[in-house]
């Protein structure tokens, strides 16, 4: 678990400079660790993309609800006026 945290801190640039430098040295002498870092970056990217997609879907669901249901007409009109011609 400590290794995963060290990789995470390094990738996210949370490690103090001395620890980051030591980690970089370990990457040079340990090709397997270099591969772990690559996979960790890949995983973080996928998690980030999943989060973005989930947030986008939630926003679209709220948008659909607010702009299609009659009980939200007052809110819809306020938004339209706010972003309308000025």
Protein Blocks (a to p, Z undefined) as FASTA:
>chain_A
ZZmmmmmmmmnopacfklmmmmmmmmmmmmklmmmmmmmmmmmmmmmmmmmmmmmmmmmm
mmmmmmmpfklmmmmmmmmmmmmcZZ
